[in-house]
Amino acid sequence: MSQREVLTIFERSRKGRPGYLPPALDVPEWELPAGLGRSTPADLPEVSESEVVRHYTNLSVKNHHLDRDFYPLGSCTMKHNPKVNEQLAALDGFTSLHPLQDVSQVQGALEVMVELEEHLAAITGMDAVSLQPAAGAHGELLGMMVTRQYHLARGDAHRTRVLIPDSAHGTNPASATLVGFTAESIRTAPDGRLDVDALKESLGDDVAALMITNPNTLGIFESRIVEIAEAVHEAGGLLYMDGANMNAILGHARPGDMGFDLVHLNLHKTFGTPHGGGGPGSGPLCVVQRLEPYLPYPRPVREGDGFTWRLHPPEGIFEQRIHGTYGNFLVLVKALAYILRNGADGLRRISDMAVLNANYLKVRLQDVFPVDYPDGTLHEFVASGRELKEKGLHTLDVAKRLLDLGYHAPTIYFPLVVDEAMMIEPTETETLETLDAFAEAMIQIRREADEDPERLREAPVTTPVRRLDETRANRAPVVCWGGHCD
Ligand SMILES: Cc1ncc(COP(=O)(O)O)c(C=O)c1O
């Protein structure tokens, strides 16, 4: 219903007499200047409101999502996204912004950005922030671009190697490679942390950076991080933190205090924006002072009592380009709302509960699905489906069977350092009842693997489509648009 229609209805209701029922509403047609309108109606499909509502309601439950049920997707932090954040981000003044508007008209938006930058700097212990990157991987890319410019400016063009643990997310080596660096893998030690001796052997005066996730993708804190930072800095490299797992340490530990020079955050994971399916994200890059000049422009800044844009980098600094405008603005609004609503104590409690929930599930499941790196679990843990191989079954079969039982699967086959990996991250907002029900489902599946393996092999049977050839779907997708398929 158009706004005009709504207004007309209320307008006539105010004019009406009590008890008098007016004739049906004649909504005025769109008023285009004469000669511009069509002489005959367009041949468009006609659907009723009920049909439209049913169509979208049906679509909305075809896939699994957080509003349907539990979604323990490790490394992806599929957490509760407060609905109030959506309402705030939907405010007219935010949704109708234009990137080229005069600063006098966008003071509120600039304030949102500057305030968010300041909070993220405080949370990470860093000095400056760019809100431009539109995803975690985009933040990594910017981090690598900044790293390269920093070394080039110092005459260190020969620093071309970026060291990355073998447990890292695939975007880490991809980002380093895109910028022209050579990505090199450092092995994980038996305790699930980076092998510091192997790192020290690899360090040299051609190293540009160590890119490390903390806590890492096994859910374990890199407890020797200060020693690691000293070794990397001594070799003249920068220390980059993939901060996608920040949910584990919010309010407890700051990358800046650990010796990191750069860190990207995933606002769409840690700070309450829905994600998945490639939805809009935000991966701000936070840096120490000496790297600030290499951040992209324009940058929102305070000026007197108000705000403005600083348009260009300091004289002589190469201007980086990472985003057409100033980032995914509405995600920034949601992140600021999330931070302000929870406050310092609330953010710390989010981490506390995320860690408690992961540890609870680990203890409930480790007897049925072994956990190779069980000590020091923070927000997630990685179980293995390797014992199922004896029955000719795999982790993929567990993932598919979970769909039949009403759950989204954990992340599977990642990190690569665990055979038949299942990476489970429950997040802070799930109840004890939900965690127990999920644990029971996993235990049931393990029992079925012994007693009725066919059940797992055939799963899923309750979803709109059964098992897909996922590799083919990725490599040779059939894309349909408006009734036409390629
Ligand atoms: C540890 C880690 N690093 C980086 C990324 C990349 O983030 P994004 O998906 O926002 O590009 C992810 C997300 O999948 C991740 O889990």
The ligand as a MOL file (V3000), in Angstrom:
LIG
                    3D

  0  0  0     0  0            999 V3000
M  V30 BEGIN CTAB
M  V30 COUNTS 16 16 0 0 0
M  V30 BEGIN ATOM
M  V30 1 C 38.5010 -16.3100 10.8060 0
M  V30 2 C 37.8800 -15.5880 9.6460 0
M  V30 3 N 38.5900 -14.6670 8.9920 0
M  V30 4 C 38.0760 -13.9700 7.9630 0
M  V30 5 C 36.7800 -14.1720 7.5310 0
M  V30 6 C 36.2690 -13.3870 6.3460 0
M  V30 7 O 35.1990 -12.5650 6.6960 0
M  V30 8 P 34.0510 -12.1970 5.6210 0
M  V30 9 O 33.2540 -13.4450 5.4170 0
M  V30 10 O 33.2740 -11.1020 6.2360 0
M  V30 11 O 34.7440 -11.7570 4.3770 0
M  V30 12 C 36.0020 -15.1120 8.1880 0
M  V30 13 C 34.6070 -15.3550 7.7500 0
M  V30 14 O 34.1680 -16.2490 7.1830 0
M  V30 15 C 36.5560 -15.8460 9.2670 0
M  V30 16 O 35.8280 -16.7450 9.9090 0
M  V30 END ATOM
M  V30 BEGIN BOND
M  V30 1 1 1 2
M  V30 2 1 2 3
M  V30 3 2 2 15
M  V30 4 2 3 4
M  V30 5 1 4 5
M  V30 6 1 5 6
M  V30 7 2 5 12
M  V30 8 1 6 7
M  V30 9 1 7 8
M  V30 10 2 8 9
M  V30 11 1 8 10
M  V30 12 1 8 11
M  V30 13 1 12 13
M  V30 14 1 12 15
M  V30 15 2 13 14
M  V30 16 1 15 16
M  V30 END BOND
M  V30 END CTAB
M  END
